[in-house]
Amino acid sequence: MGIGNDFTKIKSNPQLIRRIPAEILRRWARYVINRQMNTKVTRLDTSELNRDHYGWDSVPDGFTWNVFCIQETNLIDFVKANSPEQCQVAVEVGATSDMFLKHVKATTKKGINVLDVCIEQLNSQGIHGIKSKDEVIPIEDNEADLTICFETLEHVHNPIMFLNELSRITKGRLLLSIPWVQNTNIRSKWHGAQSPEGIPESEFHIFEFNGKDFNSILGYTNLKIISYKKLINYAPKYDPITNWCIRRFLYANCFPAIQAYVLERSS
C-alpha cells in the first residue's frame, strides 16, 4: 500500500520524517497497531460487547472498535476476577451501560453518571441510574459493598476529592482503572457543553497519572492498594521511528495499556 512505501523511505532516511505530513504519520501508526489489534480481537469473544455502550454515540470505525473490544474485555475479566461471590449493593461510578455490573452478583446495582443519556440507558438495562454532579457521588456513606470506577478519574476536575468520595461510599472493595501513561499529563479541556465533534465535555481527559504519581495522590486519601495489574491493549514493539509515530499520534486517544487497581480503605 502507498503509506507503506512512504514509510519505507523514511526508515532508510530518517531525516525525511520532517517532510512527511503529520496525517501520513498518523495513518501509519494506526495501520501498524490495527494489524496487531485486529489479530488479537479475532481470538476474543465479543458477542456481549455493544457499540452503543457509551449512550450518546456508537463506537465508530474498525480501529476504535478493535481498541474497545480489547480494553473492555480486559476490564470485564478484571471485574470477574476481583468481585465477591455475592454482595448486597454494587455501585459503578462513571457507568454508561450494564457492561460491567451484569458480571457482578449483587442484590442491588446502581450506576452513577453526569449525563442524562447514560442514566436513561442504565435504567433501561435494569440498573438503578443516578445522576451526579462534579466530584460529589450521591450515595450514602459505606453503602457499596463493591464499587467499580473505570476510566473516570482522568475526567474529573479534583481527583483527590473524587478518590475520597469513592472511599466514603465504599465499605468493601474498590475496582478502579486509569489509562497507562509513562509520564503524568495535565491536558487542556474544552469549555462549554460540547466539543466541536459533538462529544460531551465530560468525556475529555484532564489528569492522566502514571503509576508513581497515582501512588502519591493516594497519600492524600485513606485508600490503599491491595493489588495492581497492567492490562495490555497493544504492544508498541517496532522500529524506533514507528514507535515514535505511535507515541505521537495514538497515545492521546488510544492508550497502549490500562492501570487496574483493587483498593480498600486503610482505616
N, C-alpha and C positions, 0 to 999 in steps of 0.2 A: 504493500500500500504506500501511497505518496508520503505520508507522515513518517513511515519507517525509513524511507530513502533519505528524507531530510535529516533525520536524526543520525543516520549512519555517517553522514558528512560531519556532523557536529562532533561525534565521538572521535573521529580521526583528526579533527582540528578544533579543539575546544574554544578557540578564540572566536569561531563563527557564532557561538551562542549569543553574542552581543548583537548580531544582525538578524536573529530569528525572532519573529513576532511572538509576543507572550502567548497568544492564543494557540500557536503551534506547539509550544512547550507544554501548555495546559492539556491540550488534546493528547500529547504523547504520554503524559503522566497518567491520565485517565485510561488510555488504551492499555498500557502495560499492567496497571493494577487491576483493571477489569478482567483481563485474561486470567489472572490469578484468582480473583474472587469468583468468577463465573465457574471455574473448575470446582471450587470449594462448595458453592451453592448447589451444584448438581448432586452432591452427596448428602445434602440436608433434607429433612422432612419439613417442607414449607407449607404444608396443606392448611395449617391453622393460622398462618400469617395473613393479615388483611391489609390491602393497600390503603384503606380508609382509616387506618389506626389513629391518625392524628386528629381526625374530626373535621378540620377546616379544609383539608385538601388531600387527595390521594398521593401515594408515593409515585412519582412520575416516571422517569426514564429507566432503562435497564440497569445502568450503572448505580443509580440511587437505590433501586430495588435490591441489587446484589449486596450493597452495604447494609441495607435494612435487614435483609434475611440473616446475614451472618451475625450482626450485632444483637438483634432481638433474640435469635436462637441461643446465643451465648448467655444472655441475661435470663431467659426462661430457664435454662439449665441451672443457672446460679440460684434462682428462686427455688427450684425443686430441691436442690442440694442443701439449702440452708433454712428452709421453712419448717416450723414444728409440724408434727403429725396431725395435730388438731389444735385450734385455738378459738377463743371467743370472738375477738374483734381483730380484723386485719385492715389496715389503712394504707392506701397508696397516695403519697403526696406528689403531685405533678402527673396524676393519672390522666390519660386521654382515652383509653379503652379498657376492656377487661383482659387484655393480653397477658398480664402477669397475675392478677388476682384470681383468674379462673384456675390457676395451678396451686392455689392455697386453699387448705381445708379450714374454713372459719365459719362460725355461725352468722356473723355479721361482717359485711365487706363494704368499706367506704372509700370513695375516690375523691381526691381534692384537686381542684384546678382553678385558675383565674379566668378561664374562658367559658362563656355560656355554651358554646357549641360542644365542648368536651363534656360538660355536665349533662347536656341532653343525651349525648352518646352513651355515657356511663349508665344513666337511668334506663335507657332503652335496652341495655345489656344485663340488667338485674343488679347493678352496683348502685349503692346509695351515693349519688353525686352531690358534692357540697362545694359551693363556690367560695374561694378565698380571695384575699386582697393583700398584695405586697408579701411580706415575710410572715404575717400572722396566720397561723393554722387554726381554723375554727373547730378544734377538737379538745375535749376535756383533758386535764392532767391525767397521765397514766392510763388513758383509755385504750391504747393499742397494745395488744399482745405481740403483734408483728407490724412493723412499719416498713414500707418499701418507698424508696425515693431514688429513682433512676433518671440520670441526665437532666437534673433540675437545678442543682446547686449553682451551676455556672450561669444561670439565667437571673439570679436574684441580686438585688442591689446591696444587701447586707448579709453576706454569707455566714458570719458568726452568729448574728441574731437568728438566722434561719436554722442553723445547726442546733442552737439552744431550744428553739421551738420544737424541732424534731425530738430532741431529748426529753422535753417536757411532756409530750404526749405519749411517749413510748415507755412501757414498763418491761417489755421483753427485748427482742432483737430489732435492730435497725439495719436493713439491707440498703446500701447506698452505692451509687455508681457515678463517676465523673469521667470526662474524657481523659485519656492518657496524653500528656504533653511532656516534652523534655524540659522545657523552661516555662515557668508560670507566665501567663498572658493576662493583661487587662485590656479588653477590647473597647473600642468606641461603640456607641449604641445609637440606634435610630430613635429619634424623638417623635412623639405623636402616636396615633393609634396603630398605624400600619406602615411598613416599609414600602418602597416603590414597587416591590414584587408582590405586594398584597399579603405577605406573611405577617401574622400578628407580631407586634413589637416584642412581646414576651418570649418569643422564640429565639431571639438573638442572644449570643453569649456575652457576658460581661467579664467575669473572672474565670480563668481556667488555671487550676492549680496543679503543679507537679506533685509527686508523692511527698517530697521533703516539706514543701510549703503547706500542703494539706495537713500533714502531721503537726506543723507549727500552729496552724489556726485551731486545731483540735485542743490545743493547750488552753484556749480561752473558753472552752466548753467543759462539761463534765462527761464527755463521751470518750470511750477508749476503744481501740481497735482489737477485735477478737481474732480476725483473720483477714487476709488480703489475697486477691487473685487478679492477675493481669489477663484480661480477656482479649485475645488477638482477633482483630478484624482482617488485617493483611500484614504481610511482612515485606518491608522495602529492602530487599537484598539484591541490588542490581549494581551496575557500574556507577561511579561517583556522580556523573552528570545526570543520569536518570534519577538517582536518589535526590539530587538537588531539585530537580523538577517536581518530584513527588512532595518534598517538604514545602516547596514554594507555592505550589498550585493546588495541593489536595488537603494539607493539614488544616486549613482554615475551616473546612466544612466536612471533611471526611477523615476522621482520626484513625490511625493505624491500630489503636487498642483502646480498651476501656479499663479504668481502675475500679475494681469492685470490692467493697468493704463490708464486713459484718461488724457492726458496732453495738456496744452496750453502754449503759450509764456506769460511770466509775464509782458513783456513790448514790 
